[in-house]
């Protein structure tokens, strides 16, 4: 979606909704943080924006806020596309928590199908009927997984693509190296594959592509943007912190996740001596598995050392674009020089 690009990625093998993006990047859906303002800004900047359906919570007796959000996003992106036919917005995605405690799931599926949401991101459970609901309106599903076994189950149940949540990702991160996880999946799956795990720069995005992912999946850097629905202290803590300030714990939701150490200390806990919790404590009936007591324990991934200031989405995506293309050009020049010098393209001469 950037007319100044001097080359185009070969994305013909991807579903139509994932083709032609300015950058091979999807903004991950973040609890509380991701709302219409952030999603619209991400899409206008040329990357897929997303939000969790459970973020749209109306008061009792009010009409579904999810419907209002989808109307707002759809109409604003339509206006942008009409005014900018040569630079259309990227499509958006809605994240559905497919967990037995999510009492809203069936209602939210119906609303998303009615609004023809183009990309559905599913988490915490792969279910055939959810994929069928997405397909019924022309949408595609991307299911997030933390290992190869879950990846195979998701595809067997009809998911169109996978989000590999590797070590270093914010929120409910997996334990595996991105290099191991992506290569195991690519051994049998050639469909859309996204990588999540400490991707906060254009160089990291290029590395994700090099290892075999089609897209990067980025969350934490977008917390430190003006469009994010985050407290100012949360945004500044992202800027001030680095990888060593991330703590992995199951205490807050029952599933292992990554959190900002200073926010844990501010809640009166010792970040180095946290208790553990089990998955049966997860409950999304109130919109999040996190108890209210932990509402200011702030999730974050390990890539935040690349976040140096609070900015707007357009500025952040512009930086990522410059870094991505510069890193690609450096490597292309290196390989071109090697070939010019007569280096073999094979493993051995």
C-alpha positions in Angstrom: 0.0 0.0 0.0 3.1 2.2 -0.3 3.5 3.4 -3.9 7.1 4.3 -3.3 8.1 0.6 -2.8 10.7 -0.5 -5.3 9.7 -4.1 -5.2 6.7 -6.2 -4.3 6.5 -9.3 -2.2 5.2 -12.4 -3.9 2.0 -13.0 -2.0 0.0 -14.7 -4.6 -0.2 -17.9 -2.5 -2.0 -16.0 0.3 -5.8 -15.4 0.7 -7.0 -12.2 -0.8 -7.4 -10.5 2.5 -3.7 -10.8 3.2 -2.3 -9.6 -0.1 -0.9 -6.3 -1.0 -0.1 -5.0 2.5 2.4 -2.2 2.9 4.3 -4.4 5.3 3.9 -8.1 6.1 2.6 -7.2 9.6 -0.5 -7.8 11.7 -1.1 -5.7 14.8 -2.0 -8.2 17.5 -5.3 -7.9 19.5 -4.6 -6.7 23.1 -7.0 -6.8 26.0 -8.2 -3.3 26.8 -5.5 -1.7 24.7 -7.0 -2.4 21.2 -10.0 -0.4 20.2 -11.4 1.2 17.1 -9.0 4.2 17.2 -5.9 1.9 17.2 -7.4 -0.5 14.6 -8.3 2.3 12.2 -4.9 3.9 12.5 -3.1 0.6 11.9 -5.2 -0.2 8.8 -4.7 3.3 7.4 -1.0 2.9 7.9 -1.1 -0.2 5.7 -1.0 -3.1 8.2 -3.8 -5.3 9.5 -5.2 -3.9 12.8 -7.1 -6.1 15.2 -9.0 -6.1 18.5 -10.5 -8.7 20.8 -14.3 -8.9 20.6 -14.4 -9.0 24.4 -12.9 -5.5 24.5 -16.3 -4.1 23.3 -18.3 -4.3 26.6 -21.6 -2.5 26.9 -23.6 -1.8 30.0 -26.5 -4.0 30.9 -29.5 -3.3 28.7 -27.5 -1.4 26.1 -27.1 -2.6 22.5 -24.0 -4.6 21.7 -21.0 -2.3 21.6 -19.3 -4.8 19.3 -21.8 -3.9 16.6 -21.1 -0.2 17.1 -17.3 -0.7 16.9 -17.6 -2.7 13.7 -19.8 0.0 12.1 -17.3 2.7 13.1 -14.3 0.8 11.7 -16.0 -0.3 8.5 -17.4 3.1 7.7 -14.2 5.0 8.5 -12.1 2.6 6.4 -14.6 2.9 3.6 -14.4 6.7 3.7 -10.6 6.5 3.7 -10.6 4.1 0.7 -12.9 6.4 -1.3 -10.7 9.4 -0.6 -7.5 7.4 -1.3 -8.1 5.0 -4.1 -4.3 4.6 -4.7 -3.5 4.0 -1.1 -6.4 1.9 0.4 -6.4 0.8 4.0 -5.5 -2.7 5.0 -8.3 -5.0 6.2 -9.0 -5.5 9.9 -9.3 -8.5 12.2 -11.4 -9.5 15.2 -10.1 -11.8 17.9 -12.5 -14.4 19.3 -11.6 -16.1 22.6 -12.8 -19.6 22.0 -12.9 -20.7 25.7 -15.7 -22.5 27.4 -16.2 -19.6 29.9 -16.8 -17.0 27.1 -20.6 -16.8 27.3 -20.7 -14.1 24.5 -19.0 -16.2 21.9 -22.1 -17.3 19.9 -23.6 -13.8 19.9 -20.2 -12.2 18.8 -19.8 -14.8 16.0 -23.2 -13.8 14.7 -22.4 -10.1 14.8 -19.0 -10.6 13.1 -20.6 -12.7 10.3 -23.3 -10.1 9.8 -20.6 -7.4 9.4 -18.5 -9.6 7.1 -15.4 -9.3 9.2 -12.6 -10.2 6.7 -10.1 -11.8 9.2 -11.0 -13.7 12.3 -8.2 -14.5 14.9 -9.1 -17.3 17.3 -7.5 -18.1 20.6 -7.7 -20.7 23.4 -9.5 -23.4 21.5 -9.9 -24.6 17.9 -13.5 -25.2 17.0 -15.0 -26.2 13.6 -18.1 -24.1 14.0 -16.1 -20.9 14.6 -14.2 -21.5 11.3 -17.5 -22.2 9.6 -18.9 -18.9 10.8 -16.0 -17.0 9.4 -16.2 -18.8 6.1 -19.9 -18.2 5.8 -19.3 -14.5 5.3 -16.2 -14.8 3.2 -13.7 -14.4 6.1 -10.6 -16.3 6.9 -9.4 -17.6 10.3 -6.0 -17.4 11.8 -5.6 -19.5 15.0 -2.9 -18.8 17.5 -0.8 -21.8 18.8 2.3 -22.4 20.9 3.4 -25.7 19.5 3.3 -28.0 16.5 0.7 -30.3 18.0 -1.8 -27.5 18.5 -1.0 -26.2 15.0 -2.0 -29.5 13.4 -5.2 -29.6 15.4 -6.2 -26.1 14.3 -5.7 -26.9 10.6 -7.6 -30.2 11.0 -10.5 -28.2 12.4 -10.6 -25.8 9.4 -8.4 -22.8 10.3 -6.9 -21.1 7.2 -3.7 -20.0 8.8 -1.6 -20.1 12.0 -0.1 -17.6 14.4 2.9 -19.1 16.1 3.2 -17.5 19.5 6.8 -18.1 20.5 9.0 -17.2 23.5 9.3 -13.5 24.1 5.8 -12.6 23.0 3.6 -10.4 25.2 0.7 -11.8 27.1 0.2 -15.6 26.9 3.5 -16.5 25.3 4.6 -19.9 24.3 7.9 -21.4 25.6 9.5 -22.4 22.3 12.1 -20.6 20.2 10.6 -19.0 17.1 13.2 -20.7 15.0 12.2 -24.2 16.2 8.5 -23.5 16.1 8.3 -22.0 12.6 10.5 -24.6 11.0 8.5 -27.5 12.5 5.3 -26.0 11.2 6.8 -25.2 7.8 7.7 -28.9 7.4 4.1 -29.7 6.7 2.1 -26.5 6.3 2.5 -24.0 3.4 -0.5 -21.7 4.2 -0.5 -18.3 6.0 1.9 -18.4 8.9 2.4 -15.5 11.4 5.1 -15.2 14.0 4.7 -13.6 17.4 7.6 -13.1 19.8 9.7 -9.9 20.5 9.0 -8.4 17.0 9.5 -4.7 17.6 11.7 -3.5 14.7 11.9 -3.8 10.9 15.0 -6.0 11.3 13.0 -8.5 13.5 10.2 -8.5 11.0 12.7 -9.4 8.2 14.1 -12.2 10.4 10.6 -13.6 10.8 10.2 -13.7 7.0 13.7 -15.2 6.6 12.9 -18.1 9.0 9.7 -18.9 7.0 6.8 -16.8 8.4 4.6 -14.8 6.0 3.9 -12.1 8.5 5.1 -10.7 11.8 2.6 -10.3 14.7 3.3 -7.3 16.8 1.6 -6.0 19.9 3.8 -4.3 22.6 5.2 -1.4 20.5 1.6 -0.3 19.7 0.9 0.1 23.4 3.2 3.1 23.4 1.1 5.0 20.8 -1.3 7.8 21.1 -4.2 5.7 19.7 -3.8 2.9 22.2 -6.3 2.7 25.1 -3.5 2.4 27.7 -2.8 4.5 30.8 0.1 7.1 30.3 2.1 5.2 33.0 1.8 2.0 31.0 3.0 3.6 27.8 5.9 5.3 29.6 6.9 2.0 31.3 7.1 0.4 27.8 9.5 3.1 26.8 11.6 2.9 29.9 11.9 -0.9 30.1 13.8 -3.6 28.2 13.8 -7.4 27.9 15.3 -7.9 31.4 12.2 -6.1 32.8 9.9 -8.8 31.6 8.7 -11.5 34.1 7.0 -14.8 33.0 4.3 -16.0 35.4 1.1 -18.0 35.5 -0.2 -16.2 38.7 -2.3 -13.6 37.0 -4.4 -15.7 34.6 -3.6 -19.3 35.2 -1.5 -19.5 32.0 2.1 -18.5 31.6 2.4 -15.0 30.3 4.9 -12.1 30.1 4.5 -9.0 32.2 6.3 -5.8 33.1 8.3 -6.3 36.3 7.8 -2.7 37.5 4.0 -3.0 37.3 4.2 -6.2 39.5 6.4 -4.4 42.0 4.0 -1.4 42.0 1.2 -3.8 43.0 3.1 -4.8 46.1 4.4 -8.1 44.9 7.9 -9.5 44.6 8.5 -10.1 40.9 11.2 -12.6 41.7 9.1 -14.7 44.0 5.6 -15.1 42.5 3.2 -17.9 43.2 1.8 -20.0 40.4 -1.8 -20.7 39.2 -3.4 -23.4 37.1 -5.3 -23.1 33.8 -8.6 -24.0 35.5 -8.6 -20.5 37.0 -9.2 -18.9 33.6 -12.6 -17.3 33.3 -13.6 -15.0 30.5 -17.2 -14.4 31.7 -16.1 -10.9 32.8 -14.2 -10.2 29.5 -10.7 -11.2 30.7 -9.2 -14.2 32.5 -7.3 -11.8 34.7 -8.9 -11.1 38.1 -9.7 -7.4 38.9 -7.0 -7.5 41.6 -4.4 -7.7 38.8 -5.9 -5.1 36.5 -2.7 -3.0 36.7 -0.3 -5.9 36.1 0.7 -4.9 32.6 1.5 -7.4 29.9 4.4 -6.9 27.5 6.8 -8.8 25.2 10.6 -8.9 25.3 11.1 -6.7 22.2 10.5 -3.4 23.9 14.1 -2.4 24.0 13.4 -1.1 20.4 10.6 1.3 21.7 12.2 4.6 22.6 9.3 7.0 22.7 5.5 7.4 22.8 4.4 8.2 19.3 1.5 7.7 16.9 0.8 4.6 14.8 1.7 6.2 11.5 5.1 7.3 12.8 5.7 3.8 14.2 4.8 2.0 11.0 6.9 4.5 9.0 9.9 3.6 11.2 9.3 -0.2 10.8 9.0 0.3 7.0 12.3 2.1 6.8 14.1 -0.5 9.0 12.6 -3.4 7.1 13.6 -2.2 3.7 17.0 -1.0 4.9 17.7 -4.4 6.4 16.6 -6.2 3.3 18.7 -4.0 1.1 21.8 -4.7 3.3 21.4 -8.4 3.0 20.5 -8.2 -0.7 23.7 -6.3 -1.3 25.7 -8.8 0.7 24.4 -11.7 -1.4 24.8 -9.8 -4.6 28.4 -9.1 -3.8 29.0 -12.8 -3.0 27.5 -14.0 -6.2 29.5 -11.4 -8.2 32.6 -12.9 -6.5 31.7 -16.3 -7.8 30.3 -17.8 -4.6 28.4 -21.1 -5.2 24.7 -21.1 -4.6 24.9 -24.6 -3.3 25.8 -26.0 0.1 29.1 -27.3 -1.3 31.2 -26.6 -4.3 
